[in-house]
Amino acid sequence: MHFSRFAAQLSNDAGIISLMEDLGSALGSDQKMYMLGGGNPSHIPEIEAYFRAQMLAIASDPAKFGAMVGDYDGPQGNEGFIRILADFFSELYGWPIAAENIAITNGSQSSFGLLFNTLAGETPQGDFTQVLLPLTPEYIGYADVGLGKQPLFTARKPIIEYIDDTFFKYHVDFKQIDIDDHIGAVCVSRPTNPTGNVITDDELKHLSELTKASNTPFIIDSAYGVPFPDMVFTDATPLWDEHHVLCFSLSKLGLPGVRTGIIVADAAIIERIRNANAIFSLAPGSVGPALVQHAIQSRKLIELCRDTLKPYYIRRRDEAIEQIRQQMHDLPVRIHQPEGAIFLWLWFEDLPISVQILYERLKERNVLVIAGHHFFPGLEENWQHKHECIRITYSSDSESVQRGIEIIAEEVRMAYDNQGS
Ligand SMILES: Cc1ncc(COP(=O)(O)O)c(C=O)c1O
């Protein structure tokens, strides 16, 4: 059998593959796994009950059910849903968004695959452009989506602000940001996966100005952002401009199974996404849009996020931090300022083993985390910091998070204690 060059890119060492495999095997395992590795949102009873009621209402209405499962939507996504979204963003933020600015995809992971390969890579003139990640660590899922021969990403190291004995925060190092003709797009996740960082309003504005000046699309991955799921625990203003490409997802609302992503962008970009949907998938799925349509139209979604989802994740975050303080008080651990999303990013300074080895030792003990080095797509320098950080997720059940942190503390302590022996 001869595989194509494309197949060679589907190599098994892609971080996202081991992450999703760990996630699947943890769910299917008959042993107790402490799943601190994946990005699965929590099953929040009130939120699930709400969407379950919506699903029952659709299922008991033959016309609605028939439309949801029996018809292909158009390749840009369900027209009614797109109109509702356009009104939603226009009314909520005063943005001049119309239906031509919105496309639906099969999850925001698909959005990124399509966007990155549309906005960067080989140009018709034979040049090559890249996606600039102005601040790494950045989302592991971007790393392997490039379909061309050359690396699709170029990335920059952050400035590290030490906040106190426990916390630190990454900032964009603007001295390193130069958006020339080789950059096809700039992308940030806000809040950031894996760190829980929320790049500041000033940083966002500055990046927006730089990208505008160079006529470069600026992609803002809002998988955890405002207005939904609103896993933002600090002040953060969303920003729209004609060159912005905003990517939303229904997943972190508790609906990863419906695979729905939303792109808000210039009409020319939306046209490409619509065409790509038609070519690769015929149409995006209809279940997600049908399920959330009412919540968006009635603004109930804002209320659910503000009053239920956000307080829930703040509580889970605080419990995890308290657990780390208790279990790791004697260890040189620092935590990235947890300003959003569902993760804590732990930095073990001068850890005598690489975090890949730590990951393997933890897996032996049924604890799944993600080793930090996966989160630096496009960063060429072999920065030691990459090998000293891990990402843990606090959206798993409380027992898993608690026991998982205990075991991480034991393994890390052993690594420091055995130093030199
Ligand atoms: C920052 C970020 N962007 C995008 C995605 C993709 O999410 P989905 O394809 O489920 O919308 C994820 C998933 O974890 C994520 O963390």
The ligand as an SDF file (V2000), in Angstrom:
LIG
                    3D

 16 16  0  0  0  0  0  0  0  0999 V2000
   -8.8070   26.6840   22.2480 C   0  0  0  0  0  0  0  0  0  0  0  0
   -9.6220   25.6600   21.5390 C   0  0  0  0  0  0  0  0  0  0  0  0
  -10.0120   25.9240   20.3000 N   0  0  0  0  0  0  0  0  0  0  0  0
  -10.7560   25.0510   19.5990 C   0  0  0  0  0  0  0  0  0  0  0  0
  -11.1220   23.8340   20.1390 C   0  0  0  0  0  0  0  0  0  0  0  0
  -11.9230   22.8850   19.2980 C   0  0  0  0  0  0  0  0  0  0  0  0
  -13.1710   22.6550   19.8580 O   0  0  0  0  0  0  0  0  0  0  0  0
  -14.4110   22.0850   19.0450 P   0  0  0  0  0  0  0  0  0  0  0  0
  -13.9070   21.4950   17.7630 O   0  0  0  0  0  0  0  0  0  0  0  0
  -15.0150   21.0670   19.9310 O   0  0  0  0  0  0  0  0  0  0  0  0
  -15.3140   23.2590   18.7760 O   0  0  0  0  0  0  0  0  0  0  0  0
  -10.7420   23.5070   21.4360 C   0  0  0  0  0  0  0  0  0  0  0  0
  -11.1020   22.2140   22.0360 C   0  0  0  0  0  0  0  0  0  0  0  0
  -10.7050   21.8380   23.1010 O   0  0  0  0  0  0  0  0  0  0  0  0
   -9.9720   24.4540   22.1470 C   0  0  0  0  0  0  0  0  0  0  0  0
   -9.5550   24.1900   23.3850 O   0  0  0  0  0  0  0  0  0  0  0  0
  1  2  1  0
  2  3  1  0
  2 15  2  0
  3  4  2  0
  4  5  1  0
  5  6  1  0
  5 12  2  0
  6  7  1  0
  7  8  1  0
  8  9  2  0
  8 10  1  0
  8 11  1  0
 12 13  1  0
 12 15  1  0
 13 14  2  0
 15 16  1  0
M  END
$$$$
